[in-house]
């Protein structure tokens, strides 16, 4: 709590802490505290330039390559990117080849080998005259504040933070503690992941920027999925980026973390903090193909033509105003129940399924309405397959507790349920080299009737539905959907146990897929007794809306 310097009272509501800090800042700058809020607004307007993705993408090399690869300007071209090495190389190559603009939006950019490599690639592009706009959610920036300030000190670079924490910048714990009275705001985060080069090519999907998303972390790594995109959908993705970039919930990093040094000193800090560790990042071997048989995008870019799958597609994202709509429903103009959202768009498509629905989500917590949808689908014979993390694989055990509340009921309804297990991931030859790290699942995707697929940042849990903003692609392509189904089959057979309900004993069992009479477990695979005990104690106490 803070004591107000005007009236001496303690901060006691969502805005009080910010008001106290504003009073202190006003006095430091020599303004009357009563008029200083207007000064801050004017400062923000002056410092937060409204910018938008420019037109004319075909004038740059990437735009010409995209145009040369396009069979029909009304269609969008895609490639599923499951290979972690390729996913990193693709982003770095796009940054290297960009000539006009880079628009980059992520929930997390870690201060590690891959995070620093990407930030240096953005710096290099800016030095070539490329306009760089980097938008990062502010939840996990405690370690990267100096690096983001340093990057923003270069010409042609703007760095902005979404829904920032004004105090407690030194650690996540300090931020959350200092923001307890403002929890209704800071609990809403920007979970979108998007990378756009020259307004011509884009990458969207589940990966954040950090070692664990690109198979180079020593302790834990993710099975994940992105989509590379070109063609008609990219201008829509650029417009969605602009919507966030120019949102009132976004602030320049310098306004949240005031620089204490001049630009050359900040740049020097950036250079020092992002210097390579000496360990080279893995790159795709020349001529190598991924598990689907696709060549490296970096090689195809060098050849000037991309082999993509072309199809009609839609891109959609939650409004950045989701930050306030769930906080202040009583306000005039608050979000109506039927406002479009990524979750609602996906559910509408899933409900059209008549033969088969596949859904993969690392964090899976269906609600009562979803259970009723499953029940109705099963009545007309719909096959429903779900893939998620096991207790041993998840990095969010409380979310797993929410999932367990519905697991038995889903099995009883006939859902085909698969849980990714670390020991199986390490043995899966088609999933990458996990070594001794924990193998986890992070792909967020869906397929409907073998014809339509979804890929994006959306987890199927209450947090994504109610608290976080999300971004997704809906692609109407039987060929691409079959590729997703093939990837899902590899995960099921090489990385997961199938979960079943033994009708005789009433117990839940875990079996190896496709192996009749094979190993059957009656406890959560790879889990310890302590994990199971703790979960049994804590699970009933966790409110589902906070998972």
C-alpha positions in Angstrom: 0.0 0.0 0.0 1.1 3.6 -0.7 0.2 6.7 1.2 -1.3 9.5 -0.9 0.9 12.6 -0.8 -2.1 14.9 -1.2 -4.5 13.6 1.5 -2.5 11.1 3.4 -4.9 8.2 2.8 -3.7 4.7 1.8 -4.3 3.5 -1.7 -7.4 1.4 -1.6 -8.8 0.8 -5.2 -7.6 -0.2 -8.6 -6.4 3.3 -9.6 -4.9 4.5 -6.3 -1.4 3.2 -6.6 -1.1 4.8 -10.1 -2.5 8.1 -8.7 0.1 8.2 -5.9 3.0 7.5 -8.3 1.6 10.2 -10.6 1.6 12.7 -7.8 5.3 12.0 -7.0 6.2 12.2 -10.7 4.3 15.5 -11.1 6.3 17.1 -8.2 9.6 15.8 -9.6 8.8 17.4 -13.0 7.5 20.7 -11.4 3.8 20.4 -12.3 0.7 20.9 -10.1 -0.5 17.3 -9.2 -4.1 18.3 -10.0 -3.4 19.1 -13.6 -0.6 16.6 -14.1 -2.9 13.8 -15.4 -3.7 16.0 -18.4 0.0 16.5 -19.0 0.6 12.8 -18.9 -2.2 12.2 -21.5 -0.7 14.9 -23.8 2.7 13.3 -23.3 1.4 9.9 -24.2 -0.4 11.2 -27.3 2.7 13.1 -28.5 5.0 10.1 -27.8 2.7 7.4 -29.2 2.7 7.9 -32.9 -0.1 6.1 -34.7 1.6 4.0 -37.4 0.3 1.4 -39.8 1.6 -1.2 -42.1 2.4 0.4 -45.4 1.1 -0.7 -48.8 3.3 -1.8 -51.7 4.6 -5.1 -50.5 5.3 -6.3 -54.0 8.0 -3.6 -54.4 10.3 -5.5 -52.1 12.0 -8.8 -52.7 9.8 -10.8 -50.3 6.7 -9.4 -52.0 8.0 -10.3 -55.4 8.7 -13.9 -54.2 5.2 -14.1 -52.7 3.6 -12.8 -55.9 5.7 -15.2 -58.1 4.5 -18.1 -55.9 0.8 -17.2 -56.0 -1.6 -19.0 -58.3 -4.5 -16.8 -57.5 -4.4 -13.4 -55.7 -7.6 -14.3 -53.8 -6.0 -17.2 -52.1 -3.5 -17.5 -49.2 -0.5 -19.8 -49.2 0.5 -21.8 -46.1 3.0 -24.2 -44.8 2.8 -26.0 -41.4 6.1 -25.7 -39.5 6.5 -28.4 -36.8 10.3 -28.7 -37.1 11.7 -26.4 -34.3 15.0 -25.8 -36.1 13.1 -24.6 -39.2 10.8 -22.4 -37.1 13.8 -20.5 -35.8 15.7 -20.3 -39.0 12.6 -19.1 -40.8 12.1 -16.1 -38.5 15.8 -15.1 -38.7 15.8 -15.4 -42.5 12.7 -13.2 -42.8 14.3 -10.6 -40.6 17.5 -10.8 -42.7 15.7 -10.4 -46.0 13.3 -7.7 -45.0 13.7 -4.4 -46.9 10.9 -2.2 -45.7 9.2 -3.3 -42.4 9.1 -5.9 -39.6 6.1 -6.1 -37.4 6.7 -8.4 -34.5 4.2 -9.3 -31.7 4.8 -11.8 -28.9 3.6 -12.8 -25.5 7.1 -13.8 -24.4 10.6 -13.0 -25.7 13.1 -14.6 -23.3 16.5 -13.2 -22.5 18.2 -16.4 -23.8 20.1 -17.6 -26.9 17.1 -17.6 -29.3 15.6 -14.4 -27.8 18.8 -12.5 -28.2 19.4 -13.9 -31.7 16.0 -12.6 -32.8 16.5 -9.2 -31.2 19.9 -8.8 -32.9 18.3 -9.7 -36.2 15.8 -6.9 -35.7 18.6 -4.5 -34.8 20.5 -5.5 -38.0 17.4 -4.9 -40.0 16.9 -1.5 -38.5 20.5 -0.5 -39.3 19.7 -1.4 -43.0 16.8 1.1 -42.9 14.0 -1.3 -42.2 11.2 0.0 -39.9 10.9 -2.3 -36.9 7.9 -2.3 -34.7 8.2 -4.7 -31.7 5.1 -5.3 -29.4 5.6 -7.4 -26.3 3.2 -8.3 -23.5 4.7 -6.8 -20.3 4.1 -9.8 -18.0 7.5 -11.4 -18.5 9.8 -8.5 -19.4 11.5 -8.1 -16.0 14.7 -9.6 -17.4 14.5 -8.0 -20.8 13.8 -4.3 -19.9 17.4 -3.3 -20.5 17.6 -5.1 -23.8 14.2 -3.7 -25.0 15.3 -0.2 -24.0 18.6 -0.7 -25.9 16.9 -1.9 -29.0 14.5 1.0 -28.9 17.5 3.4 -28.8 18.4 2.5 -32.4 17.1 4.5 -35.3 14.1 2.9 -37.1 13.0 0.9 -34.1 10.0 1.3 -31.9 9.3 -1.0 -28.9 6.0 -1.0 -27.1 4.6 -2.9 -24.1 1.0 -4.2 -23.9 -0.9 -3.5 -20.6 2.2 -2.6 -18.7 3.1 -2.8 -15.0 4.1 0.7 -13.9 5.8 -0.4 -10.7 7.8 -3.4 -9.4 9.8 -3.7 -12.6 12.6 -5.8 -11.1 10.9 -9.1 -11.0 7.6 -10.8 -11.8 6.9 -11.3 -8.1 7.5 -7.6 -7.4 5.2 -6.6 -10.3 2.3 -8.8 -9.1 2.7 -7.8 -5.5 2.8 -4.1 -6.3 -0.3 -4.6 -8.6 -2.6 -6.5 -6.2 -5.0 -3.6 -6.1 -4.9 -3.4 -9.9 -5.3 -7.2 -10.5 -8.5 -6.8 -12.5 -6.4 -5.0 -15.2 -3.0 -6.8 -15.1 -4.6 -10.3 -15.1 -5.4 -9.7 -18.8 -2.5 -10.4 -21.1 -1.7 -10.3 -24.8 -1.1 -13.9 -25.8 -0.8 -13.3 -29.6 2.2 -14.5 -31.6 2.8 -12.9 -35.0 5.8 -12.0 -37.2 5.3 -10.1 -40.5 8.0 -9.2 -42.9 7.6 -6.5 -45.5 3.8 -6.9 -45.4 4.3 -9.9 -47.6 5.0 -13.0 -45.5 4.0 -13.9 -41.9 4.4 -16.5 -39.2 1.6 -17.2 -36.7 0.9 -20.0 -34.3 1.8 -21.3 -30.9 5.5 -20.5 -30.5 6.8 -17.7 -28.3 10.5 -16.7 -28.6 12.6 -18.7 -26.2 15.0 -21.7 -26.2 12.3 -24.2 -25.1 10.2 -23.4 -28.2 13.1 -24.2 -30.6 14.5 -27.4 -29.0 17.6 -25.8 -27.4 16.6 -25.7 -23.7 18.6 -27.9 -21.4 15.7 -28.8 -19.1 12.4 -28.8 -21.1 11.4 -28.4 -24.7 8.1 -28.2 -26.5 6.4 -30.0 -29.4 4.9 -26.9 -31.1 3.4 -25.7 -34.4 3.5 -22.6 -36.5 2.0 -21.6 -39.9 4.0 -19.7 -42.5 1.7 -17.6 -44.6 1.8 -15.5 -47.8 -0.9 -14.1 -50.1 -4.3 -12.6 -49.3 -4.3 -13.3 -45.6 -1.2 -11.2 -44.8 -2.8 -7.7 -45.2 -5.5 -8.9 -42.7 -2.8 -10.0 -40.3 -1.1 -6.6 -40.7 -4.3 -4.8 -39.9 -4.7 -6.9 -36.8 -1.2 -6.0 -35.8 -2.0 -2.3 -36.3 -5.1 -2.6 -34.2 -2.9 -3.7 -31.2 0.0 -1.4 -32.0 -2.2 1.7 -31.9 -4.3 0.5 -29.0 -4.7 2.7 -25.9 -3.4 -0.3 -23.9 0.0 0.0 -25.5 2.8 2.2 -24.3 6.4 2.9 -25.6 8.9 1.1 -23.4 10.6 4.4 -22.6 7.4 5.7 -21.0 7.3 2.7 -18.6 11.0 2.3 -18.1 12.5 5.9 -18.3 16.0 5.7 -19.8 18.8 6.8 -17.4 21.4 6.9 -20.2 21.7 8.4 -23.7 21.1 6.4 -26.9 24.8 5.4 -27.4 25.0 4.0 -23.9 21.7 2.2 -24.3 22.9 0.7 -27.5 26.1 -0.4 -25.9 24.1 -2.2 -23.2 22.1 -3.9 -25.9 25.3 -5.1 -27.6 26.8 -6.4 -24.4 23.6 -8.1 -23.2 22.8 -9.8 -26.6 26.3 -10.9 -27.4 26.3 -14.6 -28.5 27.0 -17.3 -25.9 29.5 -19.0 -28.3 27.2 -22.0 -28.8 25.8 -21.9 -32.4 22.1 -22.1 -32.7 20.9 -25.2 -34.7 20.0 -24.6 -38.3 18.4 -26.9 -40.9 21.0 -29.0 -42.8 21.2 -28.3 -46.5 18.7 -30.3 -48.4 17.0 -31.6 -45.2 13.2 -32.2 -45.2 10.8 -32.2 -42.3 8.6 -35.0 -41.2 6.0 -34.0 -43.8 8.6 -34.0 -46.5 8.9 -30.3 -46.9 12.1 -28.5 -47.8 13.4 -25.6 -45.8 11.7 -22.2 -46.4 15.1 -20.5 -46.2 16.3 -22.5 -49.2 13.2 -21.8 -51.2 13.5 -18.1 -50.4 17.0 -18.2 -51.8 15.6 -19.8 -55.0 12.9 -17.1 -55.3 9.8 -19.3 -55.2 7.9 -21.0 -52.4 6.1 -24.3 -52.5 3.0 -23.5 -50.4 -0.5 -24.9 -50.2 -3.0 -22.3 -51.4 -6.5 -22.0 -50.0 -9.2 -19.6 -48.8 -8.4 -18.5 -45.2 -9.4 -16.1 -42.5 -7.4 -14.4 -39.8 -9.0 -13.1 -36.6 -8.0 -11.8 -33.2 -9.6 -10.8 -30.0 -10.0 -7.0 -29.5 -7.2 -5.5 -27.4 -10.0 -3.9 -25.4 -10.6 -7.4 -23.9 -8.3 -6.0 -21.2 -11.1 -3.7 -19.9 -14.3 -5.4 -21.1 -14.0 -8.3 -18.6 -12.9 -5.8 -15.9 -15.7 -3.3 -16.2 -18.8 -4.9 -17.7 -21.0 -2.1 -16.2 -19.5 0.6 -18.5 -21.5 1.8 -21.5 -20.3 0.0 -24.6 -18.9 -2.9 -22.6 -18.3 -6.1 -24.6 -21.6 -7.7 -25.7 -22.0 -11.5 -25.4 -21.9 -11.9 -29.2 -18.8 -9.9 -29.9 -16.5 -11.9 -32.2 -13.6 -13.7 -30.4 -11.0 -16.3 -31.4 -12.6 -18.8 -29.0 -16.1 -18.2 -30.4 -14.8 -18.4 -34.0 -13.2 -21.8 -33.4 -16.2 -23.1 -31.5 -18.5 -22.1 -34.3 -16.4 -24.1 -36.7 -16.1 -27.1 -34.4 -19.9 -27.2 -34.0 -20.2 -27.6 -37.8 -18.3 -30.9 -37.7 -20.3 -33.9 -38.7 -17.7 -36.7 -39.1 -14.5 -36.0 -37.2 -13.1 -33.2 -34.9 -9.5 -33.1 -33.7 -8.4 -30.6 -31.1 -4.9 -30.1 -29.6 -4.3 -27.8 -26.7 -1.5 -27.9 -24.1 -3.9 -26.5 -21.5 -7.4 -28.1 -21.9 -10.2 -27.2 -19.5 -13.6 -27.7 -21.1 -16.6 -26.1 -19.4 -20.1 -27.4 -18.9 -21.3 -25.9 -22.2 -18.5 -27.7 -24.1 -19.4 -31.0 -22.4 -22.9 -30.6 -23.7 -21.6 -29.8 -27.2 -19.5 -33.0 -27.0 -22.5 -35.0 -25.8 -24.6 -33.7 -28.7 -21.9 -34.4 -31.2 -21.4 -38.0 -30.0 -25.2 -38.6 -30.3 -24.9 -38.2 -34.1 -21.7 -40.2 -34.3 -19.1 -37.5 -34.4 -15.6 -38.7 -33.7 -13.9 -36.4 -31.2 -10.1 -36.6 -30.6 -8.3 -34.5 -28.0 -4.6 -34.2 -27.4 -3.1 -32.5 -24.4 -0.4 -32.7 -21.8 -0.2 -35.4 -19.1 0.4 -34.4 -15.4 4.1 -35.2 -15.9 4.4 -33.1 -19.0 2.5 -30.0 -18.1 4.2 -26.9 -16.8 0.8 -25.7 -15.3 -0.3 -28.4 -12.8 -3.2 -26.3 -11.6 -4.6 -26.1 -15.1 -4.2 -29.9 -15.3 -6.3 -30.0 -12.1 -9.1 -28.2 -14.0 -8.8 -30.7 -16.9 -9.1 -33.7 -14.6 -12.5 -32.5 -13.4 -13.8 -33.2 -16.9 -11.6 -36.1 -18.0 -13.8 -39.0 -16.7 -17.0 -37.4 -18.2 -15.3 -36.9 -21.6 -14.1 -40.5 -21.6 -17.6 -41.7 -20.6 -19.0 -39.8 -23.6 -16.6 -41.7 -25.9 -14.0 -39.0 -26.6 -10.6 -40.3 -27.8 -8.2 -38.7 -25.4 -4.4 -38.7 -25.7 -1.9 -37.3 -23.1 1.7 -36.5 -24.1 4.2 -38.1 -21.7 7.9 -37.0 -21.4 9.4 -40.5 -21.5 7.6 -41.3 -24.8 8.6 -37.9 -26.3 12.3 -38.6 -25.7 12.0 -41.8 -27.7 10.0 -40.3 -30.6 12.4 -40.1 -33.5 10.1 -37.9 -35.7 9.6 -35.3 -33.0 13.1 -33.8 -32.7 16.1 -34.4 -30.4 14.9 -33.9 -26.8 17.9 -35.5 -25.2 17.3 -35.7 -21.5 15.0 -32.6 -21.4 11.4 -32.9 -20.4 9.2 -33.2 -23.5 6.1 -31.1 -23.4 3.2 -30.3 -25.8 2.4 -26.8 -26.9 0.7 -27.0 -30.3 -2.7 -25.2 -30.5 -4.6 -26.5 -33.5 -7.9 -28.1 -34.7 -9.2 -30.0 -37.7 -12.8 -30.4 -38.8 -14.1 -33.2 -41.1 -10.7 -33.4 -42.8 -11.4 -30.1 -44.6 -10.8 -27.1 -42.3 -8.0 -26.4 -39.9 -7.3 -23.9 -37.2 -3.9 -22.8 -35.9 -3.1 -20.0 -33.5 -2.3 -19.0 -30.0 -5.6 -20.1 -28.4 -5.5 -22.6 -25.5 -8.8 -24.3 -24.8 -9.0 -23.1 -21.2 -10.7 -20.3 -19.2 -7.7 -18.0 -19.4 -7.7 -17.9 -23.2 -11.4 -17.6 -23.3 -11.9 -14.8 -20.7 -8.6 -13.1 -19.8 -6.0 -13.3 -22.6 -6.2 -11.9 -26.1 -5.5 -14.4 -28.9 -4.9 -14.7 -32.6 -5.8 -17.5 -35.0 -6.0 -18.6 -38.6 -8.9 -20.6 -40.1 -7.8 -22.3 -43.3 -10.2 -24.2 -45.7 -7.8 -26.8 -47.2 -8.3 -30.6 -47.2 -4.6 -31.0 -48.2 -3.3 -28.9 -45.3 -5.8 -30.4 -42.9 -4.5 -33.9 -43.8 -1.0 -32.7 -43.0 -2.2 -31.6 -39.6 -3.9 -35.0 -39.1 -0.6 -36.7 -40.0 1.3 -34.6 -37.5 -1.3 -35.4 -34.8 -1.0 -39.1 -35.6 2.8 -38.9 -35.1 2.2 -37.2 -31.7 -0.3 -39.9 -30.7 1.8 -42.8 -31.7 5.3 -41.6 -30.6 4.6 -39.2 -27.7 1.4 -40.0 -26.0 -0.6 -42.6 -24.1 -4.3 -43.1 -24.9 -6.5 -42.6 -21.9 -9.4 -45.0 -21.5 -12.2 -45.7 -19.0 -12.3 -49.3 -17.9 -16.0 -50.1 -18.0 -15.5 -53.1 -15.7 -13.5 -51.5 -12.9 -14.5 -47.9 -13.5 -10.9 -46.9 -13.4 -9.0 -44.6 -15.8 -6.2 -46.4 -17.6 -3.4 -45.3 -19.9 -2.4 -47.5 -22.8 0.0 -47.3 -25.7 -1.8 -46.4 -28.8 -2.3 -49.2 -31.4 -0.9 -51.9 -29.2 -3.5 -54.4 -28.2 -2.5 -56.2 -25.0 0.4 -53.8 -24.5 1.4 -51.9 -21.4 -1.5 -50.5 -19.3 -1.0 -48.1 -16.5 -3.5 -47.2 -13.7 -1.6 -44.1 -12.4 -0.7 -40.9 -14.3 2.3 -41.8 -16.5 5.8 -40.6 -15.4 4.3 -38.8 -12.4 5.5 -39.1 -8.8 3.4 -39.9 -5.8 4.1 -36.4 -4.5 2.7 -34.8 -7.7 -0.4 -36.8 -7.5 -0.9 -36.2 -3.8 -0.4 -32.4 -4.2 -2.8 -32.3 -7.1 -5.5 -34.2 -5.1 -5.1 -31.7 -2.3 -5.0 -28.5 -4.3 -7.4 -29.4 -7.2 -10.7 -28.9 -5.3 -9.6 -25.5 -4.1 -8.8 -23.9 -7.4 -11.5 -21.7 -9.0 -11.9 -22.7 -12.6 -12.2 -19.1 -13.9 -8.6 -18.5 -12.7 -7.0 -21.4 -14.5 
